[in-house]
Amino acid sequence: MARAAAEVLDAPSAREPVAERWPRRVAATATALTAVLVLFQAGDKSLWYDEAFSIGIVDRPFGDALWRIANWEVNQSPFFLLLAGWWRLGQGEAFLRLLPGLFAVLSVPAMFVLGRRVLGGPAGAVAAVLLACHPLSVQWGQQVRGYSLVLLLTTLTAVQVLRAMEVPQSRRAAVATGAVAAAATYGHFFAALAVAALGGWILLHRPVPVRLLVRAGVAYTVLVVP
């Protein structure tokens, strides 16, 4: 997460061409805009049913919360684990919604990095702006649910796949790809559809990076089987 944000927010060099400088600035502005949107009136509404359900999982002794997450709520478990710690810092509606809001904000620079790697800086800037202004992204960034986190994790999975494709012989890159994909799948089981689509995209390349597929696939399977 931090690496994706750093690629966007690092101050550009004075020698950097303007054509490469403005997309980064647009993405940084879009990131700030998302922060404003998800913070706006975040505490004005009471918790609704699904948010109350999230709180009900973690509003108990920490060991009990971990047992419930491991045995009842494996889906979205990364969010619930983070929420279990966040809940102990504060219980107000606005404070609780800061956690999903943070993931919504971080998704914007991650989307910029993804778009830049696929089609270049201008496309990445457009993608960042579109995500920053997307009503559903803002809406779920203001609700105590794990959907903004799964958006972030799925986007980072795509970024990691592109990075791994640059060094298909790297064992570390392959294992990292499987690990991020597994985290996204635990974030929400439907993320497995995106992981499958990315795997299909890799298969379309010639020559097929067999080592990358096998290593990433084994890491992913080992982590997801539980």
Z-matrix of the N, CA and C atoms (Angstrom, degrees):
N
C 1 1.451
C 2 1.525 1 110.21
N 3 1.319 2 114.96 1 -50.61
C 4 1.460 3 119.88 2 -176.88
C 5 1.522 4 111.05 3 -62.94
N 6 1.334 5 116.55 4 -36.56
C 7 1.459 6 119.58 5 -178.22
C 8 1.528 7 110.55 6 -65.86
N 9 1.343 8 116.21 7 -41.52
C 10 1.458 9 119.67 8 179.38
C 11 1.519 10 110.46 9 -63.90
N 12 1.336 11 116.44 10 -43.78
C 13 1.464 12 119.85 11 179.71
C 14 1.517 13 110.88 12 -64.37
N 15 1.345 14 116.36 13 -38.63
C 16 1.462 15 120.10 14 -178.11
C 17 1.519 16 111.51 15 -64.28
N 18 1.341 17 117.18 16 -35.41
C 19 1.454 18 120.66 17 179.45
C 20 1.524 19 111.37 18 -63.11
N 21 1.313 20 116.53 19 -27.68
C 22 1.459 21 120.55 20 -179.37
C 23 1.513 22 111.46 21 -88.35
N 24 1.327 23 116.53 22 -46.00
C 25 1.456 24 121.44 23 -167.00
C 26 1.517 25 114.34 24 -90.59
N 27 1.332 26 118.43 25 -11.09
C 28 1.460 27 119.84 26 176.40
C 29 1.529 28 109.99 27 -58.31
N 30 1.321 29 116.47 28 136.88
C 31 1.461 30 119.92 29 -179.60
C 32 1.527 31 109.57 30 -62.93
N 33 1.343 32 118.56 31 125.87
C 34 1.457 33 121.01 32 179.88
C 35 1.518 34 111.93 33 -67.98
N 36 1.299 35 115.73 34 147.88
C 37 1.459 36 120.97 35 178.35
C 38 1.523 37 110.56 36 -69.80
N 39 1.315 38 115.49 37 148.81
C 40 1.461 39 119.82 38 178.09
C 41 1.525 40 111.22 39 -63.82
N 42 1.331 41 116.35 40 -24.78
C 43 1.455 42 120.61 41 -179.93
C 44 1.526 43 111.99 42 -86.03
N 45 1.302 44 117.93 43 -6.79
C 46 1.456 45 121.37 44 -178.94
C 47 1.524 46 109.36 45 -68.97
N 48 1.341 47 119.04 46 131.94
C 49 1.463 48 121.12 47 179.91
C 50 1.520 49 111.52 48 -57.27
N 51 1.349 50 115.95 49 145.26
C 52 1.460 51 120.36 50 -179.24
C 53 1.521 52 110.44 51 -58.53
N 54 1.331 53 116.90 52 -36.82
C 55 1.461 54 120.91 53 -178.57
C 56 1.526 55 111.97 54 -61.65
N 57 1.341 56 117.32 55 -25.30
C 58 1.453 57 120.79 56 177.97
C 59 1.523 58 111.74 57 -96.57
N 60 1.341 59 116.44 58 -16.61
C 61 1.452 60 120.81 59 -176.05
C 62 1.528 61 112.33 60 -82.16
N 63 1.341 62 116.69 61 -41.78
C 64 1.464 63 118.81 62 -173.45
C 65 1.519 64 113.73 63 -67.17
N 66 1.345 65 120.83 64 -35.84
C 67 1.469 66 117.55 65 177.79
C 68 1.526 67 112.59 66 -60.74
N 69 1.333 68 116.05 67 -37.38
C 70 1.459 69 119.45 68 179.10
C 71 1.525 70 110.84 69 -66.00
N 72 1.321 71 116.35 70 -40.03
C 73 1.455 72 119.63 71 178.73
C 74 1.528 73 111.46 72 -67.39
N 75 1.328 74 116.63 73 -38.84
C 76 1.464 75 119.94 74 176.69
C 77 1.528 76 110.33 75 -62.55
N 78 1.331 77 116.14 76 -42.83
C 79 1.465 78 119.67 77 179.65
C 80 1.521 79 111.37 78 -65.11
N 81 1.333 80 117.19 79 -38.76
C 82 1.464 81 120.38 80 177.70
C 83 1.522 82 110.36 81 -64.42
N 84 1.341 83 116.94 82 -40.05
C 85 1.465 84 120.91 83 177.30
C 86 1.523 85 110.77 84 -64.90
N 87 1.331 86 116.36 85 -41.41
C 88 1.462 87 120.42 86 178.16
C 89 1.527 88 111.05 87 -62.95
N 90 1.322 89 116.54 88 -37.40
C 91 1.462 90 120.57 89 177.57
C 92 1.521 91 110.69 90 -63.51
N 93 1.334 92 116.26 91 -44.62
C 94 1.467 93 120.40 92 177.70
C 95 1.523 94 110.97 93 -63.71
N 96 1.339 95 116.95 94 -39.09
C 97 1.465 96 120.77 95 178.33
C 98 1.525 97 111.09 96 -61.58
N 99 1.327 98 116.41 97 -41.88
C 100 1.468 99 119.77 98 178.30
C 101 1.516 100 110.74 99 -61.42
N 102 1.322 101 117.00 100 -40.86
C 103 1.462 102 120.33 101 178.91
C 104 1.525 103 110.62 102 -60.30
N 105 1.325 104 116.66 103 -42.59
C 106 1.461 105 120.24 104 179.02
C 107 1.523 106 110.88 105 -64.48
N 108 1.319 107 116.62 106 -43.70
C 109 1.463 108 120.50 107 -176.20
C 110 1.526 109 112.11 108 -66.73
N 111 1.331 110 117.24 109 -41.68
C 112 1.467 111 118.59 110 -177.78
C 113 1.526 112 111.91 111 -75.81
N 114 1.331 113 117.01 112 -22.17
C 115 1.460 114 119.82 113 177.63
C 116 1.525 115 112.49 114 -85.01
N 117 1.327 116 116.66 115 -20.96
C 118 1.461 117 120.64 116 -175.66
C 119 1.529 118 110.73 117 -64.38
N 120 1.323 119 116.73 118 117.01
C 121 1.463 120 124.24 119 178.22
C 122 1.536 121 112.49 120 55.02
N 123 1.330 122 116.74 121 29.64
C 124 1.472 123 119.75 122 -177.55
C 125 1.526 124 112.25 123 -63.00
N 126 1.324 125 117.59 124 -28.02
C 127 1.455 126 119.71 125 -178.24
C 128 1.508 127 114.75 126 -100.95
N 129 1.350 128 116.96 127 6.76
C 130 1.462 129 119.75 128 -175.05
C 131 1.528 130 113.50 129 -76.34
N 132 1.320 131 116.89 130 -26.67
C 133 1.462 132 120.94 131 -176.60
C 134 1.523 133 110.08 132 -102.24
N 135 1.333 134 114.77 133 142.96
C 136 1.461 135 119.32 134 174.82
C 137 1.522 136 110.10 135 -70.55
N 138 1.329 137 116.00 136 161.42
C 139 1.455 138 120.45 137 177.94
C 140 1.525 139 109.88 138 -65.01
N 141 1.318 140 117.29 139 131.44
C 142 1.463 141 119.62 140 175.84
C 143 1.521 142 109.44 141 -92.40
N 144 1.338 143 117.67 142 -178.46
C 145 1.463 144 122.16 143 -166.69
C 146 1.527 145 112.42 144 -54.66
N 147 1.326 146 117.51 145 -51.92
C 148 1.466 147 119.51 146 -175.79
C 149 1.531 148 111.51 147 -65.25
N 150 1.325 149 116.79 148 -36.63
C 151 1.464 150 119.43 149 176.84
C 152 1.518 151 110.21 150 -65.73
N 153 1.333 152 116.46 151 -42.01
C 154 1.465 153 120.43 152 177.84
C 155 1.525 154 110.59 153 -62.37
N 156 1.336 155 116.66 154 -34.26
C 157 1.460 156 120.58 155 177.01
C 158 1.528 157 110.20 156 -63.39
N 159 1.343 158 116.25 157 -42.80
C 160 1.466 159 120.10 158 177.68
C 161 1.522 160 110.54 159 -59.54
N 162 1.323 161 116.44 160 -44.95
C 163 1.458 162 120.67 161 -179.90
C 164 1.520 163 110.52 162 -64.92
N 165 1.326 164 116.60 163 -36.97
C 166 1.460 165 119.92 164 -179.65
C 167 1.514 166 113.34 165 -62.22
N 168 1.324 167 116.86 166 -26.51
C 169 1.458 168 120.56 167 179.21
C 170 1.520 169 111.45 168 -72.60
N 171 1.327 170 117.08 169 -35.58
C 172 1.468 171 120.75 170 -172.95
C 173 1.527 172 112.87 171 -104.77
N 174 1.324 173 118.54 172 -9.38
C 175 1.468 174 122.18 173 -177.27
C 176 1.527 175 110.12 174 -83.30
N 177 1.321 176 114.99 175 68.58
C 178 1.463 177 122.19 176 -176.25
C 179 1.521 178 107.62 177 -170.38
N 180 1.318 179 119.13 178 172.84
C 181 1.469 180 119.54 179 176.48
C 182 1.529 181 111.21 180 -51.96
N 183 1.328 182 115.25 181 144.96
C 184 1.467 183 120.07 182 -171.70
C 185 1.526 184 112.05 183 -58.00
N 186 1.328 185 116.70 184 -41.46
C 187 1.464 186 119.44 185 179.41
C 188 1.510 187 112.04 186 -62.59
N 189 1.320 188 117.00 187 -40.39
C 190 1.459 189 121.18 188 177.73
C 191 1.522 190 110.74 189 -64.74
N 192 1.352 191 115.86 190 -40.68
C 193 1.462 192 119.59 191 177.94
C 194 1.527 193 111.19 192 -61.71
N 195 1.331 194 117.16 193 -42.70
C 196 1.464 195 120.36 194 178.83
C 197 1.527 196 111.26 195 -63.30
N 198 1.334 197 116.16 196 -39.27
C 199 1.473 198 119.24 197 179.02
C 200 1.520 199 110.33 198 -63.46
N 201 1.322 200 116.83 199 -43.19
C 202 1.463 201 120.29 200 179.97
C 203 1.524 202 111.13 201 -64.05
N 204 1.325 203 116.45 202 -41.73
C 205 1.463 204 119.74 203 179.90
C 206 1.524 205 110.45 204 -63.76
N 207 1.325 206 116.56 205 -44.76
C 208 1.466 207 120.80 206 -176.73
C 209 1.520 208 112.77 207 -70.00
N 210 1.332 209 117.44 208 -31.18
C 211 1.459 210 120.51 209 -173.68
C 212 1.525 211 114.40 210 -104.88
N 213 1.325 212 117.98 211 -25.64
C 214 1.456 213 120.59 212 -175.45
C 215 1.524 214 114.03 213 -116.54
N 216 1.329 215 116.74 214 -33.07
C 217 1.465 216 119.99 215 -170.82
C 218 1.522 217 111.26 216 -128.82
N 219 1.335 218 116.26 217 56.67
C 220 1.464 219 119.16 218 176.98
C 221 1.530 220 109.89 219 -65.09
N 222 1.342 221 116.14 220 -37.31
C 223 1.460 222 119.56 221 173.89
C 224 1.534 223 108.99 222 -64.63
N 225 1.330 224 115.82 223 129.68
C 226 1.465 225 123.81 224 -175.31
C 227 1.539 226 112.09 225 68.43
N 228 1.318 227 117.52 226 18.41
C 229 1.460 228 120.00 227 -177.41
C 230 1.535 229 113.93 228 -60.44
N 231 1.349 230 121.18 229 -35.43
C 232 1.476 231 117.73 230 176.94
C 233 1.520 232 112.37 231 -58.71
N 234 1.330 233 116.18 232 -40.01
C 235 1.465 234 118.74 233 179.30
C 236 1.520 235 111.04 234 -67.14
N 237 1.331 236 116.75 235 -43.36
C 238 1.462 237 119.44 236 -178.76
C 239 1.521 238 111.48 237 -64.66
N 240 1.328 239 117.29 238 -35.93
C 241 1.462 240 120.33 239 177.44
C 242 1.527 241 110.94 240 -63.79
N 243 1.327 242 115.77 241 -44.60
C 244 1.471 243 119.40 242 177.74
C 245 1.521 244 110.91 243 -66.38
N 246 1.332 245 116.20 244 -38.69
C 247 1.461 246 120.40 245 -179.94
C 248 1.528 247 111.09 246 -66.13
N 249 1.335 248 116.64 247 -32.73
C 250 1.465 249 120.02 248 179.49
C 251 1.522 250 110.84 249 -60.88
N 252 1.322 251 116.29 250 -36.38
C 253 1.465 252 119.23 251 175.89
C 254 1.519 253 112.11 252 -79.30
N 255 1.330 254 116.44 253 -40.13
C 256 1.463 255 121.69 254 -178.42
C 257 1.529 256 110.86 255 -62.25
N 258 1.330 257 116.09 256 -39.31
C 259 1.467 258 121.54 257 -178.35
C 260 1.523 259 111.09 258 -58.69
N 261 1.310 260 116.82 259 -32.07
C 262 1.457 261 120.53 260 -177.45
C 263 1.526 262 112.72 261 -77.36
N 264 1.332 263 116.91 262 -7.13
C 265 1.452 264 120.89 263 177.40
C 266 1.525 265 112.12 264 -95.37
N 267 1.324 266 117.14 265 -22.06
C 268 1.457 267 121.12 266 -179.48
C 269 1.508 268 110.52 267 178.74
N 270 1.359 269 116.74 268 150.90
C 271 1.453 270 120.70 269 -174.94
C 272 1.536 271 114.07 270 -120.85
N 273 1.312 272 119.08 271 4.11
C 274 1.458 273 120.45 272 179.21
C 275 1.522 274 111.43 273 -70.85
N 276 1.343 275 116.66 274 154.03
C 277 1.455 276 120.88 275 -178.71
C 278 1.526 277 111.92 276 -57.65
N 279 1.334 278 116.12 277 -46.84
C 280 1.461 279 119.88 278 -178.09
C 281 1.526 280 111.02 279 -63.47
N 282 1.324 281 116.97 280 -43.25
C 283 1.464 282 119.91 281 -178.80
C 284 1.530 283 111.00 282 -64.98
N 285 1.322 284 117.38 283 -44.13
C 286 1.457 285 120.58 284 -179.01
C 287 1.522 286 111.06 285 -62.22
N 288 1.320 287 116.75 286 -34.76
C 289 1.463 288 120.07 287 -178.43
C 290 1.527 289 112.64 288 -78.62
N 291 1.327 290 117.06 289 -8.75
C 292 1.461 291 119.13 290 174.79
C 293 1.530 292 111.30 291 -63.97
N 294 1.328 293 117.19 292 -32.25
C 295 1.468 294 120.24 293 -177.40
C 296 1.526 295 111.42 294 -65.59
N 297 1.348 296 119.54 295 -56.81
C 298 1.466 297 117.87 296 175.91
C 299 1.520 298 112.31 297 -62.78
N 300 1.338 299 117.10 298 -30.55
C 301 1.454 300 119.72 299 177.38
C 302 1.518 301 112.00 300 -62.46
N 303 1.326 302 116.77 301 -38.76
C 304 1.462 303 121.21 302 177.84
C 305 1.522 304 110.86 303 -60.31
N 306 1.339 305 116.61 304 -42.39
C 307 1.472 306 120.02 305 -179.93
C 308 1.525 307 110.95 306 -66.91
N 309 1.344 308 116.95 307 -37.65
C 310 1.463 309 119.99 308 177.42
C 311 1.524 310 110.64 309 -63.38
N 312 1.332 311 116.65 310 -40.22
C 313 1.464 312 120.83 311 179.41
C 314 1.528 313 110.55 312 -66.45
N 315 1.327 314 117.35 313 -44.34
C 316 1.466 315 120.63 314 -178.71
C 317 1.529 316 112.22 315 -67.93
N 318 1.318 317 116.96 316 -23.06
C 319 1.464 318 119.91 317 179.02
C 320 1.522 319 111.91 318 -65.48
N 321 1.332 320 117.34 319 -27.62
C 322 1.468 321 120.47 320 -177.52
C 323 1.530 322 111.61 321 -68.01
N 324 1.347 323 120.13 322 -52.74
C 325 1.467 324 117.71 323 175.84
C 326 1.523 325 112.93 324 -63.66
N 327 1.337 326 116.91 325 -31.71
C 328 1.468 327 118.89 326 176.55
C 329 1.531 328 110.38 327 -63.80
N 330 1.342 329 116.78 328 -40.28
C 331 1.461 330 120.53 329 177.88
C 332 1.525 331 111.08 330 -66.32
N 333 1.332 332 116.53 331 -36.74
C 334 1.465 333 119.82 332 176.54
C 335 1.527 334 110.67 333 -61.50
N 336 1.323 335 116.23 334 -46.16
C 337 1.467 336 120.08 335 -179.97
C 338 1.525 337 110.22 336 -61.26
N 339 1.336 338 116.74 337 -41.64
C 340 1.464 339 120.11 338 179.09
C 341 1.528 340 111.10 339 -63.20
N 342 1.336 341 116.47 340 -49.07
C 343 1.458 342 119.56 341 -179.69
C 344 1.514 343 112.58 342 -62.71
N 345 1.333 344 116.69 343 -37.91
C 346 1.459 345 120.40 344 179.57
C 347 1.519 346 111.22 345 -65.86
N 348 1.319 347 116.85 346 -38.61
C 349 1.461 348 119.69 347 -179.83
C 350 1.526 349 111.86 348 -70.08
N 351 1.323 350 116.77 349 -29.42
C 352 1.465 351 119.80 350 -177.29
C 353 1.527 352 111.65 351 -84.90
N 354 1.343 353 116.85 352 -49.24
C 355 1.461 354 120.54 353 -171.74
C 356 1.521 355 114.22 354 -129.33
N 357 1.334 356 117.97 355 4.00
C 358 1.449 357 120.00 356 178.70
C 359 1.517 358 113.62 357 104.25
N 360 1.348 359 115.28 358 171.81
C 361 1.449 360 121.73 359 -174.69
C 362 1.516 361 115.06 360 -58.16
N 363 1.341 362 119.95 361 -47.62
C 364 1.465 363 119.90 362 179.91
C 365 1.524 364 112.87 363 -58.25
N 366 1.323 365 117.34 364 -42.17
C 367 1.464 366 120.14 365 178.15
C 368 1.522 367 110.98 366 -64.89
N 369 1.333 368 116.59 367 -38.72
C 370 1.454 369 119.85 368 177.52
C 371 1.514 370 111.70 369 -63.36
N 372 1.352 371 116.90 370 -39.33
C 373 1.458 372 120.61 371 178.58
C 374 1.521 373 111.04 372 -64.63
N 375 1.333 374 116.86 373 -42.79
C 376 1.470 375 120.48 374 178.36
C 377 1.521 376 110.38 375 -62.48
N 378 1.335 377 116.59 376 -44.04
C 379 1.467 378 120.44 377 179.48
C 380 1.522 379 110.85 378 -61.22
N 381 1.330 380 117.17 379 -40.87
C 382 1.463 381 121.00 380 179.63
C 383 1.526 382 111.09 381 -63.85
N 384 1.336 383 116.97 382 -42.70
C 385 1.470 384 120.56 383 179.75
C 386 1.518 385 110.63 384 -65.75
N 387 1.326 386 116.99 385 -43.41
C 388 1.467 387 120.34 386 -179.61
C 389 1.522 388 111.12 387 -61.81
N 390 1.321 389 116.82 388 -41.24
C 391 1.463 390 119.53 389 178.77
C 392 1.522 391 110.81 390 -69.10
N 393 1.328 392 117.17 391 -39.89
C 394 1.459 393 120.78 392 -179.10
C 395 1.521 394 111.51 393 -60.29
N 396 1.332 395 116.52 394 -34.08
C 397 1.467 396 121.25 395 -176.67
C 398 1.523 397 112.82 396 -97.02
N 399 1.324 398 117.13 397 1.16
C 400 1.468 399 119.54 398 -176.05
C 401 1.528 400 109.58 399 -71.76
N 402 1.339 401 117.81 400 122.66
C 403 1.470 402 120.20 401 -176.60
C 404 1.523 403 114.40 402 -57.10
N 405 1.341 404 117.22 403 -39.48
C 406 1.467 405 119.04 404 -178.46
C 407 1.522 406 111.49 405 -68.49
N 408 1.332 407 116.60 406 -37.03
C 409 1.458 408 119.28 407 178.18
C 410 1.519 409 110.63 408 -63.18
N 411 1.336 410 116.08 409 -42.37
C 412 1.461 411 120.06 410 178.03
C 413 1.529 412 110.40 411 -67.38
N 414 1.324 413 116.41 412 -43.32
C 415 1.466 414 120.53 413 -178.17
C 416 1.525 415 111.72 414 -59.86
N 417 1.331 416 116.28 415 -48.27
C 418 1.462 417 118.79 416 -177.79
C 419 1.519 418 112.08 417 -76.46
N 420 1.332 419 116.46 418 -17.41
C 421 1.453 420 119.54 419 172.55
C 422 1.519 421 112.44 420 -72.93
N 423 1.341 422 116.35 421 -12.71
C 424 1.460 423 121.41 422 179.05
C 425 1.526 424 112.53 423 -107.56
N 426 1.324 425 117.76 424 13.89
C 427 1.450 426 119.78 425 -177.60
C 428 1.530 427 109.81 426 -127.74
N 429 1.306 428 115.15 427 142.00
C 430 1.463 429 121.21 428 -175.35
C 431 1.526 430 109.15 429 -79.22
N 432 1.318 431 114.51 430 66.70
C 433 1.459 432 122.98 431 176.44
C 434 1.523 433 107.99 432 -137.93
N 435 1.314 434 117.02 433 169.45
C 436 1.452 435 120.57 434 -171.40
C 437 1.513 436 115.85 435 -92.65
N 438 1.344 437 118.77 436 11.17
C 439 1.452 438 119.51 437 -172.50
C 440 1.524 439 113.28 438 -72.09
N 441 1.319 440 117.58 439 -32.88
C 442 1.463 441 118.28 440 176.70
C 443 1.523 442 110.71 441 -68.85
N 444 1.321 443 117.41 442 -31.87
C 445 1.469 444 120.34 443 177.50
C 446 1.522 445 110.76 444 -69.23
N 447 1.323 446 117.75 445 -41.52
C 448 1.470 447 119.10 446 -179.68
C 449 1.523 448 110.27 447 -67.88
N 450 1.341 449 117.99 448 -32.17
C 451 1.466 450 119.99 449 174.04
C 452 1.525 451 109.87 450 -61.35
N 453 1.322 452 116.68 451 -45.88
C 454 1.463 453 120.87 452 179.40
C 455 1.521 454 111.00 453 -62.85
N 456 1.331 455 117.14 454 -47.23
C 457 1.462 456 120.55 455 -176.93
C 458 1.530 457 111.90 456 -66.08
N 459 1.318 458 117.20 457 -37.94
C 460 1.467 459 120.26 458 179.00
C 461 1.524 460 110.45 459 -67.20
N 462 1.325 461 116.79 460 -40.84
C 463 1.468 462 120.21 461 177.53
C 464 1.524 463 110.65 462 -64.08
N 465 1.339 464 117.45 463 -42.68
C 466 1.456 465 120.92 464 178.25
C 467 1.524 466 111.78 465 -65.57
N 468 1.344 467 116.63 466 -32.13
C 469 1.461 468 119.39 467 175.40
C 470 1.519 469 110.80 468 -61.83
N 471 1.336 470 116.56 469 -44.40
C 472 1.466 471 119.99 470 178.34
C 473 1.524 472 111.31 471 -63.25
N 474 1.332 473 116.49 472 -40.56
C 475 1.470 474 120.15 473 177.63
C 476 1.528 475 110.13 474 -62.29
N 477 1.320 476 116.64 475 -43.55
C 478 1.461 477 120.46 476 -178.54
C 479 1.530 478 111.50 477 -66.48
N 480 1.322 479 117.08 478 -35.75
C 481 1.464 480 120.05 479 176.18
C 482 1.528 481 110.21 480 -61.07
N 483 1.325 482 117.00 481 -44.42
C 484 1.463 483 120.13 482 178.83
C 485 1.524 484 111.37 483 -63.39
N 486 1.320 485 116.75 484 -39.72
C 487 1.462 486 120.02 485 177.39
C 488 1.525 487 110.94 486 -63.96
N 489 1.331 488 116.19 487 -43.59
C 490 1.461 489 120.19 488 -179.17
C 491 1.527 490 111.40 489 -65.30
N 492 1.323 491 117.01 490 -33.33
C 493 1.462 492 120.00 491 179.11
C 494 1.526 493 111.93 492 -66.67
N 495 1.324 494 116.91 493 -20.68
C 496 1.461 495 120.28 494 177.04
C 497 1.528 496 111.42 495 -76.95
N 498 1.335 497 116.53 496 -24.73
C 499 1.472 498 121.34 497 179.20
C 500 1.537 499 108.18 498 -133.71
N 501 1.327 500 117.76 499 65.34
C 502 1.473 501 120.62 500 -172.08
C 503 1.522 502 114.73 501 -62.82
N 504 1.331 503 117.75 502 -15.75
C 505 1.457 504 120.22 503 179.63
C 506 1.535 505 111.99 504 -88.79
N 507 1.327 506 117.54 505 -6.34
C 508 1.461 507 121.25 506 -175.60
C 509 1.527 508 110.84 507 -78.18
N 510 1.312 509 115.46 508 120.80
C 511 1.462 510 120.06 509 177.29
C 512 1.522 511 110.80 510 -67.62
N 513 1.335 512 116.00 511 -39.85
C 514 1.469 513 119.91 512 -178.58
C 515 1.527 514 110.74 513 -62.22
N 516 1.337 515 116.77 514 -44.41
C 517 1.465 516 120.26 515 -179.60
C 518 1.521 517 111.11 516 -64.09
N 519 1.325 518 116.98 517 -38.24
C 520 1.459 519 120.70 518 179.87
C 521 1.525 520 111.42 519 -66.57
N 522 1.332 521 116.29 520 -45.33
C 523 1.470 522 120.23 521 179.88
C 524 1.527 523 110.14 522 -64.87
N 525 1.344 524 116.57 523 -40.05
C 526 1.464 525 120.03 524 177.75
C 527 1.522 526 110.42 525 -62.13
N 528 1.319 527 117.44 526 -38.09
C 529 1.465 528 121.10 527 178.12
C 530 1.522 529 110.88 528 -62.75
N 531 1.333 530 116.33 529 -46.18
C 532 1.458 531 119.57 530 178.32
C 533 1.516 532 112.59 531 -63.46
N 534 1.338 533 116.34 532 -37.07
C 535 1.466 534 120.18 533 -178.37
C 536 1.527 535 111.47 534 -69.13
N 537 1.345 536 117.30 535 -43.78
C 538 1.468 537 119.76 536 179.52
C 539 1.524 538 110.17 537 -66.76
N 540 1.323 539 116.99 538 -39.20
C 541 1.467 540 120.45 539 177.94
C 542 1.528 541 110.98 540 -63.80
N 543 1.325 542 116.77 541 -38.12
C 544 1.461 543 120.28 542 177.73
C 545 1.522 544 110.86 543 -66.48
N 546 1.333 545 117.23 544 -41.46
C 547 1.463 546 120.71 545 177.91
C 548 1.523 547 110.41 546 -60.59
N 549 1.343 548 117.08 547 -41.39
C 550 1.459 549 120.58 548 178.07
C 551 1.524 550 110.96 549 -63.25
N 552 1.331 551 116.63 550 -38.63
C 553 1.465 552 120.55 551 -179.30
C 554 1.517 553 111.19 552 -67.78
N 555 1.325 554 117.35 553 -39.86
C 556 1.461 555 119.37 554 174.15
C 557 1.531 556 110.56 555 -67.43
N 558 1.348 557 116.38 556 -30.61
C 559 1.453 558 119.80 557 177.21
C 560 1.509 559 111.91 558 -59.80
N 561 1.317 560 116.66 559 -38.74
C 562 1.464 561 123.43 560 169.00
C 563 1.519 562 107.11 561 -165.59
N 564 1.331 563 116.06 562 133.58
C 565 1.455 564 119.82 563 -174.35
C 566 1.527 565 112.81 564 -60.11
N 567 1.337 566 118.28 565 -28.29
C 568 1.461 567 120.29 566 178.71
C 569 1.524 568 112.09 567 -65.36
N 570 1.328 569 117.64 568 -17.70
C 571 1.464 570 119.88 569 176.36
C 572 1.525 571 111.18 570 -62.67
N 573 1.334 572 117.04 571 -20.22
C 574 1.465 573 120.30 572 176.74
C 575 1.528 574 111.07 573 -60.09
N 576 1.332 575 117.24 574 -28.71
C 577 1.464 576 120.45 575 177.24
C 578 1.527 577 110.50 576 -65.31
N 579 1.338 578 116.29 577 -40.78
C 580 1.466 579 120.17 578 177.26
C 581 1.520 580 110.79 579 -67.34
N 582 1.337 581 116.57 580 -38.78
C 583 1.468 582 120.50 581 177.58
C 584 1.531 583 109.92 582 -62.42
N 585 1.327 584 116.98 583 -42.71
C 586 1.466 585 120.60 584 178.61
C 587 1.525 586 110.83 585 -63.33
N 588 1.328 587 116.79 586 -39.69
C 589 1.465 588 120.26 587 178.84
C 590 1.528 589 110.99 588 -64.20
N 591 1.326 590 116.60 589 -40.45
C 592 1.464 591 119.91 590 177.60
C 593 1.523 592 111.23 591 -65.86
N 594 1.339 593 116.54 592 -38.23
C 595 1.454 594 119.84 593 176.01
C 596 1.521 595 111.42 594 -62.72
N 597 1.342 596 116.91 595 -40.86
C 598 1.465 597 120.37 596 176.60
C 599 1.517 598 112.18 597 -63.44
N 600 1.359 599 115.64 598 -36.73
C 601 1.464 600 119.66 599 178.05
C 602 1.519 601 110.81 600 -64.07
N 603 1.335 602 116.46 601 -40.16
C 604 1.470 603 119.61 602 177.87
C 605 1.524 604 110.52 603 -62.21
N 606 1.328 605 116.54 604 -39.29
C 607 1.466 606 120.82 605 -178.50
C 608 1.529 607 112.72 606 -64.80
N 609 1.314 608 117.43 607 -22.16
C 610 1.457 609 120.44 608 -179.56
C 611 1.527 610 112.41 609 -74.70
N 612 1.330 611 117.31 610 -14.10
C 613 1.460 612 120.66 611 -178.57
C 614 1.531 613 110.90 612 -79.19
N 615 1.320 614 113.86 613 147.13
C 616 1.460 615 120.49 614 176.96
C 617 1.520 616 109.50 615 -127.15
N 618 1.321 617 119.05 616 126.46
C 619 1.468 618 124.95 617 -2.59
C 620 1.523 619 111.67 618 -73.05
N 621 1.307 620 116.49 619 151.99
C 622 1.458 621 120.82 620 -179.68
C 623 1.531 622 108.96 621 -67.13
N 624 1.343 623 118.60 622 127.97
C 625 1.469 624 120.95 623 178.59
C 626 1.531 625 110.69 624 -75.44
N 627 1.319 626 115.17 625 80.60
C 628 1.464 627 121.01 626 -171.83
C 629 1.527 628 111.30 627 -61.48
N 630 1.325 629 116.96 628 -44.32
C 631 1.469 630 119.41 629 -178.30
C 632 1.520 631 111.12 630 -60.80
N 633 1.315 632 116.19 631 -42.39
C 634 1.461 633 120.09 632 178.64
C 635 1.522 634 110.50 633 -61.69
N 636 1.319 635 117.20 634 -47.02
C 637 1.464 636 120.79 635 -179.39
C 638 1.521 637 111.59 636 -61.42
N 639 1.321 638 116.93 637 -44.61
C 640 1.466 639 120.83 638 -176.39
C 641 1.526 640 110.21 639 -67.66
N 642 1.310 641 117.08 640 -49.06
C 643 1.464 642 120.44 641 -177.21
C 644 1.530 643 111.36 642 -65.10
N 645 1.330 644 116.17 643 -45.77
C 646 1.460 645 119.45 644 178.97
C 647 1.529 646 110.39 645 -65.44
N 648 1.337 647 116.20 646 -39.22
C 649 1.457 648 120.14 647 179.91
C 650 1.515 649 112.66 648 -64.96
N 651 1.327 650 116.62 649 -40.80
C 652 1.471 651 119.93 650 178.71
C 653 1.523 652 110.32 651 -66.13
N 654 1.339 653 116.39 652 -45.67
C 655 1.477 654 119.56 653 178.73
C 656 1.513 655 110.79 654 -59.78
N 657 1.323 656 116.58 655 -43.63
C 658 1.467 657 121.18 656 -179.47
C 659 1.533 658 110.41 657 -63.17
N 660 1.327 659 116.38 658 -46.88
C 661 1.470 660 120.43 659 -176.92
C 662 1.519 661 111.75 660 -63.94
N 663 1.334 662 116.16 661 -44.40
C 664 1.464 663 120.15 662 179.83
C 665 1.520 664 111.34 663 -59.29
N 666 1.328 665 116.01 664 -39.83
C 667 1.461 666 120.12 665 -176.97
C 668 1.528 667 112.52 666 -78.40
N 669 1.322 668 117.56 667 -29.55
C 670 1.462 669 120.89 668 -175.43
C 671 1.524 670 112.71 669 -89.53
N 672 1.325 671 118.13 670 -27.93
C 673 1.471 672 121.21 671 -176.83
C 674 1.524 673 113.01 672 -51.46
N 675 1.347 674 120.20 673 -42.52
C 676 1.476 675 118.19 674 179.47
C 677 1.512 676 113.83 675 -57.13
